[in-house]
Amino acid sequence: MAKKKKVVRRAWSKEDLRTLKTMAKAKAGVAKIAKSLKRTPGATSVMAAKHGISLSTT
């Protein structure tokens, strides 16, 4: 049986949120923002929605 990958949950720091806001304002895509924060695109989208940050690239 294959080993399961352990899920590591990291809290969002103020610096993470600042990066999210600045990159969203620059209209970077969700995947690019997620990669720079070392988080999944899903987690990035959820946190952006929670803080009222638009991730629209248009």
Contacts in CASP RR format, 6 or more apart in sequence:
PFRMAT RR
TARGET T0000
AUTHOR 0000-0000-0000
METHOD contacts of the structure
MODEL  1
MAKKKKVVRRAWSKEDLRTLKTMAKAKAGVAKIAKSLKRTPGATSVMAAK
HGISLSTT
10 39 0 8 1.000
12 47 0 8 1.000
16 37 0 8 1.000
16 39 0 8 1.000
17 47 0 8 1.000
17 51 0 8 1.000
19 33 0 8 1.000
19 36 0 8 1.000
19 37 0 8 1.000
20 33 0 8 1.000
20 37 0 8 1.000
20 44 0 8 1.000
20 47 0 8 1.000
20 48 0 8 1.000
20 51 0 8 1.000
20 53 0 8 1.000
21 51 0 8 1.000
21 53 0 8 1.000
23 29 0 8 1.000
23 32 0 8 1.000
23 33 0 8 1.000
23 36 0 8 1.000
24 33 0 8 1.000
24 48 0 8 1.000
24 53 0 8 1.000
24 54 0 8 1.000
24 55 0 8 1.000
27 56 0 8 1.000
27 57 0 8 1.000
27 58 0 8 1.000
28 57 0 8 1.000
29 55 0 8 1.000
29 57 0 8 1.000
30 41 0 8 1.000
30 42 0 8 1.000
30 44 0 8 1.000
30 45 0 8 1.000
30 55 0 8 1.000
31 41 0 8 1.000
33 44 0 8 1.000
33 55 0 8 1.000
34 40 0 8 1.000
34 41 0 8 1.000
34 42 0 8 1.000
34 43 0 8 1.000
34 44 0 8 1.000
37 44 0 8 1.000
44 55 0 8 1.000
45 55 0 8 1.000
48 54 0 8 1.000
48 55 0 8 1.000
END
